[in-house]
Amino acid sequence: MIDIQNKQQVVTLLPKQWLMAALLVLCAVSSCRKEEEIIPPTNTPVTEGETGPVAGFFLLNEGNMGSNKATLDYFDYETGIYSKNIYPSRNPNVVRELGDVGNDIQIYGSKLYAVINVSHLVEVMDVATARHVATISIPNCRYITFDKGYAYVSSYAGPVAIDPNARLGYVAKVDTATFRVLDTCVVGYQPEEMIIKDNKLYVANSGGYRKPNYDNTVSVINLTTFREEKKIVVGINLHRMTLDAYGAIWVSSRGDQYYIPSKTYVLDTRTDNVSAVLAQLPNSNMALCGDSLYVCSSEWNYPENRYTLAYALVDVKTRRILAHHFITDDTEQRIERPYGIAVNPETKEIFVTDAKGYITPGTLYCFTSDGKKKWEVTTGDIPAHIVFTRQKLTINN
C-alpha cells in the first residue's frame, strides 16, 4: 500500500460522499463497457515453460492513490507467459474494474480475494477464471486472512486522511460462504497485516494516520469470542507479519522516518511477549520459505533526504542474519524501489518487484534460489502483492 503517512497524499472522503460518488459513477456509465473499451491483456513470454505443483501466481498492482488503476497480472509456469492486466477482458460487466489501490491478495478455497483499499471493498473472484463472484464492502480495508470458513479483514474504519484524531480501526469477520460481514472487533489505530495462531488473531497496529503519535501495539483477538483480549507493546508504526514454524511471529516496524529507524521484532505466541528485537534488520516487506526469511527494505529518512535499500536473508530458527544481499548478481543495482517480495514454496525462486517512481509501470524480477536473475518483466503501476496458485488459470473465452 502507498502509505499516505509516508507520501503525504491525502484523499478526504466522508461516508456520504462515498455514496454520492458511487451514484454518480452509476449514472455516468452504462452497466457494461463497450467492446472496444475493453483492454485486452498483454501476454509476454518471459521464460521456458515448466510444470510443477505450483501452476502460476497472481500479482496485484496497487496503482497510485486516486488513479483507480489497481490491476491484476498472472504468470503461467506451464507456458512461461506473463499476462498483464487480465481483469478487464474477463470481467467486461464490471464498470470500474478493480478500483483504487490494491492492498492485498490471497486465495482461500476456490476463491481469489483482492483487497482494494481506497475503493473500500474486497473483490472476490473465481481462482480458476479470475471472474467476478462478489464484492464485500469494508471501509478503508487493508489486509485479509482466513480460518475455518471465515475471512478476517483489517480496516482503518475512517476516511483516508492524515488526522491526529483518527479513530480506532477494527477487524471485520466475513462468512466466506455468503460474503456477509458478520461482526467487527475494535483494535488499535490503523491496523495492518494479521496472523492466526492457536485460535488467536494477532493484528499489527500502525497508527499511521496519527503521526507522529504512532501506535506501537499488536492486538490479540480471541477468535471464539471475537473480542480483543490484550495488546502487546512492540514498536511504532507496525506493518507486516509472518509466522514461522516455531510459533514465532515476525513483525516489521517502519519507524518514524526521522530518528527512529525501521526494525524487526519477534513475538513468542506462547507468552504473547516480544522475544527478540533485530535492530539491524530494517523491514519494509518480507517473505518466509522454510527457515529462510527474505527481507526487503526501502527506508526513507527526512533529515538525510534519501532512501536506504537493503536485502537481507535471515535464519528464523537461530534468528541470525545470514546475508545482507540475497541478490547475488548486479541486478540489485538496477532496482530503484524494492516493494513486493515472494518466494515460490516449491522451486524456491525469489520474486522482487520494483515500484520505481510509484507513478509508472514497475518491474518484476525472478531470481533463482541462489539469487541470480532468471527473468524480468514489466508490470502495472506499483507491483506489490503476489499469491501462488496450484489451480491453473483457464484461457479466457
N, C-alpha and C positions, 0 to 999 in steps of 0.2 A: 504494500500500500504506500502511495506517496503521502508521507506524513505532513499534514499542514502545519504541525508544530515545527517541523524541520524546514519546510519551504515557505512558510508564512503565506500559504494560499488559503483564502477564506471564502467559503460559499455559504451564505446565510439563508437558510430555507426554514420557515416555520411550517408546522403541520398543515395549516390551512393553505399555505402557498404550495405545498407538495400536491395537495388535491387539485387546486386550480391549475397547476402546471400539467397535471395528468389529463384534466378535462380538455385543456387547450390542445394538447397533442392529439387526443382522440377526435376533436373537431377538425383539426387541420389536415389529417391524413385519413385515407381510406383504410378499411380493415386489412387489406393486404397490398403489398407493393406491386407496382407494375413489373412485368417480367424483365424489362430492360434495366430496371433499377437494382435487380438482384446481382450482387457482385459474386462471381464465381471464385472458388478458392484458387490460390496459386500453388501448383504442385512442382516441387523441386527435388530431383534425385540428389541425395547427398552422400550415399554410401551403398555398397553392395548389400543386397537383401540377405537376411538370415532368419532362421526360425528358432524359437525357444519358448519357454513358459510365458515370458512377457511379450505380448503381441505388439505393444506400442505405448505411447504416452500422449496425454493431452497437456498442452501448455496454455495457460491463461495469461494473456497480455493485459496489464492493468489499464493502459490508456491514460493520458494526462487528465487530471481532475478538471471536470467541466466540459470535456470534449466529447463525451458519450462515445468513446472509442475502445471500450473493452472488446477484445476479440479472442477467439479460440482457435488454436492451431493443433495439428495432430501429426505425429510421426509414426509410420508403419514400419516395423522391423522387417517384415517379410519382403517388402518391396524396396526398402531403403528410401522411400519417398517422404518428404516433409511437406505437409499441406497447410498452407497459411490461410487463416480466416475461413473456416469451414462452416460457421454457424448460419450466415445469411441464406446460402443456397439450400441448406437442409431445413430451414425454418422460414419460408417465404411469407408466412402469415404473421410473423412476429414483427410488428412495425418498427419498434425501437431497437431491434436486435438485442444484444446482451445488456447494453446500458453503460453507466458511468462508473468507472474504476472497479476492475475485477480484483477482489482482495483474497480469495482463497478458492481452491478447487479440490474436491475429494470424491471418491467412489464409495458407495455403500450398496451392497446387493447388486441389483441390475440398473441402478440409477447413478447419474453423474450430477454432482451438485456444485454450482458456481455461485460464490458469494459476491454480490455486486454492491459495493459499499454505498456510494453516493446515490445510487438509484433505489436504495433501501429495500432490496429484495434478494432472495435466493432463487436462482433459476435451476429448475430440476429438469434433467434430460435423460433420455434412454441411453445408457452407456454404449449400446451396440450400434446406434444410429446417430447419436448427438441431436436427436429431435426433441422438441419441447414437450414436457409432460405436465409441469405445474409451475406456479410461481408462489413463493412464500414471502409475504410482506413482513419485513422486520426493519425498523428504522436504524440507519447508520450501522448496519451489520458488518462484522469483521471476519470471524473465523468460525469453522464448523468442525464438529467431531461427532462420533456415533457410538451407541452402546445399546444392545438389547432392544432394537426396534425403534429407538429414539434418536433424533438428531439434536445436538446442543449447539446453539449459535450465540456467539458473544455479540453484544450490541452496546454502542456508546449511548444509545437511548435518545439523546438530544440532537439538536441541529448540528450540522457540520460547520463548526466555528470555534476558533480560539476564544475561550471565555473563562476567566478566573473563577466564575461561579457555576461552571458546568456541572450538571447533575451527575449522580452516581449512575453507572451503567448496570446492565443486567445480562443474564444468560436466558435465552428462550429455549424451552423444551418443545420439540416438534414431533408429532406422530408421523413416522415415515410411510405409514400405510395411507393416511388421509391427507398428509401435508398440512395439518392444522396445528397452530400453536396452542399447546395445552396449558402451559404455565410459564411463569417467569420467576427468576430469583435475582434479587438485587445483590450486586457485588461491589467492587471498588470503582474508582474513576477510570473511564475509558479502557475497558477490558479488551484483551487481545487474544493470543492463542491459548488453547486449553489442552489438558492431558487427563485421561481417565485411568485410574489405578485403584483396585480394591474397593470398588463401589463409591469412590470419591472423585469428584471433578475438580481439578486444580486450574485456576484461572489467573493468568498474568495481567495485573492491573498497571496501566501506564500513567494515567493522569496527564496525558499529553496535551489536552486542551487547556489545562490549568497551569502550564508552565509559567514561572519557574517552580511552582509548588506541585511537583510531580508526585504521583502515588508511588509507593515502594513496597507494595504487598502482593502476595498471592492468596486469593480467596480459595477456601476449601469448602466444596458443597457436598453434602450427604445426598447421594442420588436416590435413596429410599424416600426421604422426606422432601427432597429438592429444596433445601434451605441451607444457607451458609452457616457452617459450624465454627469457623475460625478464619483469621487472617494471619499469614506468616510474613513477618517483616524480612524483606530480601534486599533489593537495591532499587534505585529510582528508575522510572521510565522503562518498565519491563515490557518485553515484546514476545519473542519466540520461545517455544518449549519443545523438548523431545524427551522421551522415556527410554532409558537403556535397559539392558537385560538383567540388571542387578537391583532394580527397583528405585533407581535414582532419576530425578527429573532435572535436566539441564535447562537453565533459564538465561536468556540474554537480557542484559541491562544496557540501554542505549546511552546512559549518562545524560549530561545537560548541554553538550556541545561547547562548553566553555572550560570549566575547570574540573569537572567530574567525568572521567573517561568511561567509555564502554567497558563492561566486564562480563564474565560468565560465572553464574552461580550454580551450585549443585544442591538439590533438596533431597533429603532422605525421607521417603514416603512412609517408613515405619515409625518415625518420630515426628514427622512434619516439621523438621528443622533444617536450617542451612548447614550442610556438612562440609562444604568447601567453597572457596572463592578463588577463581582464577583471574587475578588482577591483570595478568599479562596476556589475556585472551579476549581482545575486543571482538564483538559478536554482532553482526547485522543479520546474519541468516546462517542456518546450519542444517546438515543432513546426516543422519546416522545410518550406518551399514555395518551390522555385526558389532564389533567393539571399536570400530573406526568412526570418529566424529569429524566431519569435514566442516570447517567454519570459515565463512567469508566475512570480511568487514570492510565497509566503506564509511569511514568515520569523519564527519565534518567538524572542524574546530574554528569557531569565530575569531578568537584572538589571533590565531595564526593564519586565518583566511585560506585554509586548504583542507583537502581530503587526505586521509591516510588509508591506504589499501593494505589488506592482509589476507592470506590464505593459509590457514593452519590445519594440521592433522593432529587429532588427539586420541589417545588410547583411553576409553572411558573406564576400563577396568582399573588401570593404575592411575588414571587422571593426570597423565603426563602428556605434555605437548611433544609429539614425535618429530614434527617438521613445521617450519613457518612458511613453507612453499610447497603445497601439494601438487601444484602445476610445475612440472619438471622440465619444460622446454621454454622457449622465449615467448609463448603466447600471452603469458601474464602481462607483458609489457604493452600489449595491444588492447587490453581490456580497460575501458575508461571508468565504468561504474559497475563493479560486480553487484548483482542484485538477487537473482534467484539461484538456488542450488539444489541438486537432487542426485541420488546415486541409484542406478539400476540394481535391485536386490539380487539379480541372477548373474549378470555379466560384470558387475562392479564398475561399469562405466560411470564416469563423473560428468555431470552436466552443470555448466555455469552460464548464466545469462548476463549480458552486458546491456544496461539501460541507457548507456551513452549520455546524451544531454536531457533525457526524460521527455523529449517532445518529438523525437524522430524514431523510425523503426530501429529496433535493437538487434542484437546478435546472440544466437545460442551456440555455445561451444560444447562439443562432445570430446571427452578425454578418455584414454584407456585407463585401466586401473592403476597404472604406474605414472599417470599424469602427463602423458604425451597426447597432443591434439590428434584426434581422429577425423573430425569434420566440423564444419561450421555452416550456419545458415542464417539468413535474415528473417527476423520475426516481425510481429506487430510492435506497437509502441509500448515500451516498458515491459519486456517479458519478465514474468515474475514467478508463477506458480506451476509446478509440474506434478502430475499424478500418473503413475504407471498403471496399465490395464492388461489383464490377461484375456480380455474379450476383444477380438479384432473388430475394428470399426468397419461396418459394411459400406460398400460402394454406394454413393448417393444416386438414386434413380430419378 
